[in-house]
């Protein structure tokens, strides 16, 4: 059975922004969708998040993983651990390198093992904006693209594609559905 996993980012709830919309629309298309509330989202610990998702999630060759911001970073870490390649990984406002000089959370400490994860997704898609206020921009997407291959989609003037701080409600995200349908 085809399944999807949707991962939110730091300081975000699974009920916010475009996450419920994508879940509902994928379920209409026959997907079994898991949209978990990740623990301690205000100050995430990557090891805790990875353990939580690996214990409760399902990864098969039909799995589609969608992550936003730190959720995209989580995808990279998860794919270092799973043995089966997933069908598609969509990283929205993702980043490849530490964005803060004084990393408080473990998620900012290291780059992914690029060579190890390169073949863990049959299709990589990076969606970034050219004006992300947190630096999760098209330059970060390009770094991931250069290491993993795939496709980068640059949206102009779309910020973080979901942010309370910058008043970006982003309640729907039909592009993601189009990308899933395209495979």
Backbone as CSV, one residue per row, in Angstrom:
resi,resn,N_x,N_y,N_z,CA_x,CA_y,CA_z,C_x,C_y,C_z
1,UNK,0.837,-1.188,0.000,0.000,0.000,0.000,0.877,1.244,0.000
2,UNK,0.498,2.226,-0.787,1.283,3.453,-0.830,1.026,4.270,0.444
3,UNK,2.125,4.778,0.983,2.016,5.559,2.207,2.845,6.828,2.107
4,UNK,2.452,7.791,2.928,3.149,9.081,2.956,3.400,9.478,4.401
5,UNK,4.489,10.174,4.596,4.887,10.693,5.894,5.115,12.190,5.710
6,UNK,4.452,13.001,6.532,4.597,14.456,6.457,5.207,14.925,7.773
7,UNK,6.321,15.648,7.703,7.068,16.073,8.879,7.145,17.591,8.967
8,UNK,6.644,18.129,10.062,6.696,19.583,10.292,8.077,19.979,10.805
9,UNK,8.273,21.275,10.982,9.559,21.773,11.438,9.538,22.294,12.863
10,UNK,10.574,23.020,13.218,10.754,23.585,14.550,9.645,24.571,14.889
11,UNK,9.121,24.444,16.103,8.129,25.390,16.588,6.812,25.352,15.842
12,UNK,6.520,24.234,15.208,5.326,24.104,14.382,4.522,22.902,14.854
13,UNK,3.230,22.989,14.699,2.344,21.872,15.032,1.891,21.190,13.751
14,UNK,1.527,19.930,13.868,1.068,19.172,12.702,-0.306,19.631,12.207
15,UNK,-0.945,20.512,12.921,-2.263,21.046,12.535,-2.154,22.389,11.825
16,UNK,-0.947,22.877,11.627,-0.750,24.203,11.054,-0.398,24.143,9.562
17,UNK,-0.527,25.313,8.945,-0.107,25.555,7.571,-0.704,24.545,6.600
18,UNK,0.074,24.063,5.659,-0.418,23.202,4.589,-0.423,21.717,4.937
19,UNK,0.050,21.364,6.112,0.182,19.949,6.470,-1.166,19.202,6.451
20,UNK,-2.223,19.707,7.140,-3.505,18.981,7.092,-4.100,18.916,5.684
21,UNK,-3.917,19.974,4.901,-4.426,19.995,3.526,-3.779,18.878,2.697
22,UNK,-2.466,18.768,2.743,-1.762,17.741,1.969,-2.166,16.356,2.464
23,UNK,-2.274,16.182,3.769,-2.692,14.881,4.326,-4.063,14.490,3.782
24,UNK,-5.021,15.396,3.886,-6.391,15.111,3.437,-6.437,14.778,1.945
25,UNK,-5.722,15.540,1.140,-5.736,15.326,-0.314,-5.046,14.015,-0.698
26,UNK,-3.970,13.660,-0.003,-3.300,12.391,-0.296,-4.168,11.212,0.131
27,UNK,-4.867,11.350,1.240,-5.781,10.285,1.670,-6.888,10.067,0.639
28,UNK,-7.365,11.140,0.028,-8.369,11.017,-1.030,-7.832,10.202,-2.205
29,UNK,-6.522,10.220,-2.393,-5.884,9.502,-3.502,-5.458,8.090,-3.096
30,UNK,-5.875,7.656,-1.907,-5.606,6.289,-1.483,-4.345,6.076,-0.678
31,UNK,-3.699,7.143,-0.256,-2.491,7.013,0.563,-2.848,6.794,2.026
32,UNK,-2.060,5.980,2.690,-2.079,5.894,4.142,-1.096,6.978,4.600
33,UNK,-1.591,8.018,5.276,-0.749,9.176,5.603,-0.554,9.289,7.111
34,UNK,0.715,9.452,7.497,1.036,9.708,8.897,1.600,11.119,8.991
35,UNK,0.949,11.950,9.798,1.353,13.330,10.041,1.533,13.485,11.551
36,UNK,2.671,13.051,12.081,2.849,13.056,13.537,3.148,14.449,14.090
37,UNK,2.831,14.632,15.361,3.330,15.783,16.096,4.671,15.335,16.671
38,UNK,5.738,15.933,16.199,7.074,15.552,16.659,7.308,16.085,18.071
39,UNK,7.993,15.315,18.912,8.194,15.728,20.310,9.112,16.937,20.441
40,UNK,8.797,17.748,21.440,9.620,18.909,21.802,9.950,19.777,20.585
41,UNK,8.922,20.144,19.839,9.145,20.864,18.578,9.771,22.238,18.755
42,UNK,9.649,22.842,19.934,10.223,24.176,20.144,11.755,24.142,20.141
43,UNK,12.326,23.118,20.709,13.778,22.918,20.711,14.019,21.448,20.367
44,UNK,13.940,21.129,19.075,14.025,19.724,18.683,15.410,19.138,18.897
45,UNK,15.384,17.862,19.161,16.606,17.090,19.257,16.545,16.066,18.132
46,UNK,17.464,16.147,17.217,17.417,15.306,16.029,17.408,13.815,16.374
47,UNK,18.232,13.393,17.328,18.242,11.978,17.710,16.867,11.544,18.220
48,UNK,16.225,12.388,19.014,14.897,12.066,19.537,13.880,11.968,18.397
49,UNK,13.938,12.921,17.477,13.005,12.904,16.355,13.218,11.659,15.485
50,UNK,14.469,11.334,15.181,14.767,10.162,14.353,14.248,8.904,15.030
51,UNK,14.537,8.740,16.310,14.082,7.571,17.058,12.568,7.482,17.042
52,UNK,11.881,8.593,17.298,10.423,8.627,17.324,9.835,8.188,15.978
53,UNK,10.355,8.740,14.894,9.805,8.420,13.574,10.137,6.978,13.178
54,UNK,11.338,6.523,13.467,11.694,5.140,13.120,10.862,4.129,13.916
55,UNK,10.533,4.458,15.160,9.726,3.549,15.986,8.272,3.488,15.530
56,UNK,7.738,4.581,15.010,6.312,4.654,14.705,5.992,4.712,13.214
57,UNK,6.974,5.005,12.393,6.738,5.164,10.961,6.923,3.880,10.180
58,UNK,6.530,3.957,8.918,6.644,2.805,8.024,7.388,3.265,6.771
59,UNK,8.417,2.527,6.384,9.220,2.872,5.226,9.258,1.693,4.265
60,UNK,8.736,1.918,3.052,8.739,0.889,2.008,9.169,1.559,0.701
61,UNK,9.236,0.771,-0.346,9.568,1.327,-1.656,8.432,2.169,-2.227
62,UNK,7.286,2.190,-1.570,6.147,3.011,-1.991,5.971,4.247,-1.117
63,UNK,6.886,4.474,-0.182,6.773,5.588,0.757,7.171,6.909,0.104
64,UNK,6.374,7.924,0.393,6.685,9.297,0.010,6.878,10.071,1.313
65,UNK,7.992,10.779,1.422,8.279,11.573,2.617,8.296,13.042,2.221
66,UNK,7.558,13.838,2.974,7.477,15.278,2.742,7.864,15.966,4.042
67,UNK,8.826,16.875,3.979,9.254,17.571,5.192,9.407,19.057,4.955
68,UNK,9.106,19.836,5.989,9.218,21.285,5.918,10.262,21.769,6.921
69,UNK,11.216,22.556,6.458,12.229,23.184,7.300,13.017,22.122,8.070
70,UNK,12.944,22.114,9.397,13.661,21.087,10.165,13.114,19.698,9.865
71,UNK,11.871,19.616,9.403,11.314,18.331,8.962,12.023,17.816,7.723
72,UNK,12.482,18.728,6.879,13.277,18.338,5.711,14.648,17.829,6.153
73,UNK,15.217,18.493,7.132,16.492,18.031,7.689,16.321,16.645,8.304
74,UNK,15.178,16.424,8.935,14.879,15.119,9.520,14.832,14.032,8.443
75,UNK,14.287,14.350,7.280,14.264,13.381,6.174,15.677,12.898,5.861
76,UNK,16.609,13.828,5.764,17.987,13.459,5.448,18.556,12.513,6.504
77,UNK,18.275,12.795,7.769,18.774,11.941,8.855,18.086,10.585,8.879
78,UNK,16.786,10.557,8.595,16.068,9.281,8.557,16.608,8.378,7.458
79,UNK,16.889,8.974,6.313,17.351,8.156,5.193,18.768,7.636,5.393
80,UNK,19.479,8.188,6.367,20.766,7.602,6.747,20.550,6.291,7.495
81,UNK,19.368,6.109,8.081,19.096,4.963,8.955,18.277,3.850,8.302
82,UNK,17.412,4.183,7.346,16.554,3.147,6.761,17.308,2.387,5.669
83,UNK,16.930,1.134,5.502,17.618,0.289,4.530,16.937,0.251,3.172
84,UNK,15.656,0.575,3.134,14.905,0.500,1.890,14.829,1.896,1.249
85,UNK,15.044,1.987,-0.046,14.887,3.296,-0.691,13.407,3.667,-0.786
86,UNK,13.098,4.900,-0.452,11.722,5.376,-0.557,11.453,5.836,-1.983
87,UNK,10.185,5.991,-2.317,9.796,6.351,-3.675,10.109,7.818,-3.986
88,UNK,9.854,8.704,-3.010,10.011,10.135,-3.276,10.259,10.869,-1.966
89,UNK,11.172,11.825,-2.006,11.437,12.709,-0.867,11.272,14.142,-1.355
90,UNK,10.347,14.867,-0.714,10.089,16.262,-1.066,10.488,17.112,0.131
91,UNK,11.510,17.934,-0.050,12.032,18.770,1.021,11.660,20.217,0.744
92,UNK,10.796,20.772,1.579,10.287,22.138,1.430,11.006,23.036,2.426
93,UNK,11.591,24.123,1.934,12.356,25.043,2.788,13.402,24.275,3.590
94,UNK,14.011,23.316,2.935,15.033,22.515,3.589,16.382,23.211,3.566
95,UNK,17.278,22.677,4.366,18.623,23.244,4.423,19.636,22.127,4.573
96,UNK,20.808,22.383,4.092,21.861,21.369,4.078,22.932,21.634,5.121
97,UNK,23.090,22.868,5.481,24.171,23.248,6.393,23.623,24.029,7.570
98,UNK,24.397,24.051,8.639,23.992,24.799,9.832,23.645,26.233,9.462
99,UNK,22.554,26.713,10.020,22.111,28.071,9.715,22.403,29.047,10.849
100,UNK,22.755,28.521,12.015,23.060,29.394,13.152,24.474,29.097,13.644
101,UNK,25.204,30.128,13.947,26.570,29.933,14.432,26.579,29.287,15.814
102,UNK,25.597,29.607,16.646,25.537,29.048,17.994,24.452,27.975,18.053
103,UNK,24.716,26.863,17.437,23.724,25.781,17.327,23.279,25.333,18.716
104,UNK,21.993,25.494,18.991,21.435,25.039,20.258,20.900,23.625,20.123
105,UNK,20.444,23.291,18.952,19.840,21.982,18.743,20.773,21.114,17.916
106,UNK,20.739,19.847,18.201,21.628,18.915,17.527,21.445,18.917,16.015
107,UNK,20.259,19.280,15.539,19.990,19.254,14.111,20.936,20.141,13.316
108,UNK,21.635,21.051,13.963,22.518,21.974,13.259,23.990,21.601,13.335
109,UNK,24.297,20.430,13.860,25.697,20.119,14.127,26.491,19.549,12.960
110,UNK,25.844,18.855,12.044,26.626,18.198,10.998,25.854,18.151,9.687
111,UNK,26.589,17.958,8.631,25.957,17.748,7.328,25.585,16.282,7.204
112,UNK,24.603,15.986,6.378,24.227,14.584,6.164,25.354,13.799,5.494
113,UNK,25.258,12.497,5.568,26.175,11.596,4.858,25.662,11.464,3.430
114,UNK,26.029,12.420,2.591,25.472,12.529,1.244,25.554,11.239,0.443
115,UNK,26.723,10.638,0.395,26.894,9.422,-0.411,26.037,8.273,0.114
116,UNK,25.867,8.211,1.421,25.073,7.146,2.018,23.594,7.287,1.659
117,UNK,23.091,8.510,1.599,21.652,8.688,1.383,21.253,8.952,-0.072
118,UNK,22.222,9.181,-0.917,21.931,9.538,-2.311,20.954,8.580,-2.986
119,UNK,21.110,7.296,-2.772,20.260,6.294,-3.407,19.103,5.835,-2.527
120,UNK,18.871,6.516,-1.413,17.796,6.117,-0.502,16.448,6.708,-0.882
121,UNK,16.430,7.542,-1.908,15.171,8.024,-2.475,15.278,7.881,-3.988
122,UNK,14.228,7.344,-4.583,14.227,7.192,-6.040,14.042,8.541,-6.721
123,UNK,13.444,9.495,-5.995,13.260,10.831,-6.557,13.415,11.868,-5.450
124,UNK,14.335,12.796,-5.651,14.567,13.908,-4.726,13.981,15.176,-5.332
125,UNK,13.213,15.927,-4.530,12.695,17.221,-4.964,12.937,18.228,-3.843
126,UNK,13.530,19.348,-4.209,13.835,20.410,-3.259,13.038,21.650,-3.657
127,UNK,12.197,22.135,-2.762,11.395,23.328,-3.019,11.873,24.412,-2.061
128,UNK,12.422,25.459,-2.620,12.932,26.569,-1.817,12.466,27.886,-2.413
129,UNK,12.401,28.894,-1.581,12.090,30.239,-2.041,13.389,31.032,-2.121
130,UNK,13.368,32.064,-2.908,14.553,32.909,-3.028,14.651,33.957,-1.917
131,UNK,13.651,34.009,-1.022,13.690,35.017,0.043,13.297,34.440,1.399
132,UNK,13.717,33.222,1.684,13.389,32.601,2.969,14.025,33.409,4.102
133,UNK,13.230,33.870,5.077,13.777,34.720,6.135,14.727,34.000,7.087
134,UNK,14.705,32.685,7.112,15.609,31.922,7.977,16.793,31.346,7.214
135,UNK,16.930,31.655,5.959,18.071,31.171,5.194,17.888,29.789,4.589
136,UNK,16.676,29.241,4.675,16.388,27.930,4.063,16.019,28.168,2.599
137,UNK,16.874,28.844,1.902,16.560,29.401,0.588,17.063,28.534,-0.561
138,UNK,16.979,29.103,-1.755,17.379,28.378,-2.962,18.858,27.986,-2.947
139,UNK,19.684,28.718,-2.239,21.103,28.359,-2.151,21.266,27.063,-1.345
140,UNK,20.508,26.919,-0.264,20.540,25.680,0.521,19.998,24.518,-0.315
141,UNK,18.921,24.769,-1.047,18.365,23.734,-1.928,19.372,23.289,-2.968
142,UNK,20.128,24.239,-3.479,21.140,23.918,-4.495,22.240,23.020,-3.939
143,UNK,22.616,23.252,-2.682,23.632,22.402,-2.051,23.131,20.962,-2.007
144,UNK,21.873,20.780,-1.597,21.307,19.424,-1.535,21.210,18.815,-2.929
145,UNK,20.766,19.600,-3.893,20.669,19.130,-5.279,22.033,18.680,-5.796
146,UNK,23.060,19.476,-5.546,24.405,19.136,-6.008,24.899,17.816,-5.419
147,UNK,24.517,17.532,-4.175,24.957,16.301,-3.519,24.102,15.086,-3.862
148,UNK,22.794,15.305,-4.066,21.870,14.174,-4.176,21.229,14.004,-5.544
149,UNK,21.354,15.017,-6.390,20.656,14.973,-7.669,19.184,15.262,-7.457
150,UNK,18.399,15.076,-8.489,16.965,15.312,-8.376,16.545,16.584,-9.078
151,UNK,15.569,17.253,-8.488,14.991,18.464,-9.070,14.879,19.533,-7.999
152,UNK,15.239,20.747,-8.353,15.021,21.878,-7.457,13.983,22.795,-8.080
153,UNK,13.014,23.178,-7.277,11.993,24.135,-7.691,12.180,25.382,-6.838
154,UNK,12.445,26.492,-7.499,12.642,27.751,-6.789,11.383,28.600,-6.954
155,UNK,10.766,28.923,-5.828,9.597,29.790,-5.834,10.058,31.201,-5.478
156,UNK,9.533,32.166,-6.194,9.980,33.547,-5.995,9.051,34.287,-5.036
157,UNK,9.676,34.852,-3.984,8.952,35.676,-3.035,8.013,34.925,-2.113
158,UNK,8.229,33.628,-1.910,7.306,32.832,-1.082,7.795,32.619,0.349
159,UNK,8.914,33.224,0.721,9.390,33.139,2.099,9.650,31.721,2.551
160,UNK,9.123,31.371,3.726,9.368,30.069,4.340,8.267,29.059,4.018
161,UNK,7.271,29.488,3.266,6.151,28.627,2.864,5.428,28.031,4.059
162,UNK,5.198,28.873,5.043,4.503,28.513,6.269,5.249,29.058,7.468
163,UNK,4.714,30.142,8.066,5.391,30.763,9.205,4.411,31.646,9.957
164,UNK,4.334,31.467,11.251,3.538,32.353,12.091,4.285,33.668,12.293
165,UNK,5.588,33.582,12.528,6.417,34.770,12.766,6.317,35.760,11.627
166,UNK,6.323,35.292,10.404,6.301,36.177,9.240,4.934,36.218,8.550
167,UNK,3.886,35.798,9.277,2.510,35.860,8.783,2.369,35.241,7.390
168,UNK,2.821,34.010,7.281,2.687,33.232,6.043,1.804,32.022,6.331
169,UNK,0.494,32.190,6.268,-0.403,31.095,6.656,-0.297,29.851,5.785
170,UNK,-0.070,30.001,4.498,0.150,28.889,3.569,-0.741,27.688,3.882
171,UNK,-2.021,27.856,3.765,-2.995,26.817,4.129,-3.090,25.687,3.105
172,UNK,-2.756,25.953,1.860,-2.786,24.928,0.813,-1.457,24.925,0.082
173,UNK,-1.139,23.782,-0.513,0.117,23.669,-1.258,-0.098,22.672,-2.399
174,UNK,-0.896,23.068,-3.419,-1.217,22.149,-4.510,0.007,21.657,-5.281
175,UNK,1.092,22.408,-5.290,2.306,21.974,-5.987,2.774,20.611,-5.474
176,UNK,2.714,20.404,-4.167,3.151,19.122,-3.611,2.305,17.988,-4.182
177,UNK,1.011,18.203,-4.270,0.127,17.162,-4.817,0.456,16.878,-6.271
178,UNK,0.766,17.908,-7.032,1.146,17.721,-8.423,2.422,16.903,-8.532
179,UNK,3.363,17.150,-7.648,4.635,16.419,-7.672,4.443,14.947,-7.320
180,UNK,3.564,14.684,-6.364,3.275,13.297,-6.001,2.576,12.587,-7.143
181,UNK,1.645,13.249,-7.788,0.922,12.655,-8.910,1.833,12.392,-10.099
182,UNK,2.901,13.159,-10.228,3.782,13.043,-11.393,4.638,11.764,-11.371
183,UNK,4.742,11.124,-10.239,5.606,9.927,-10.183,4.846,8.661,-10.557
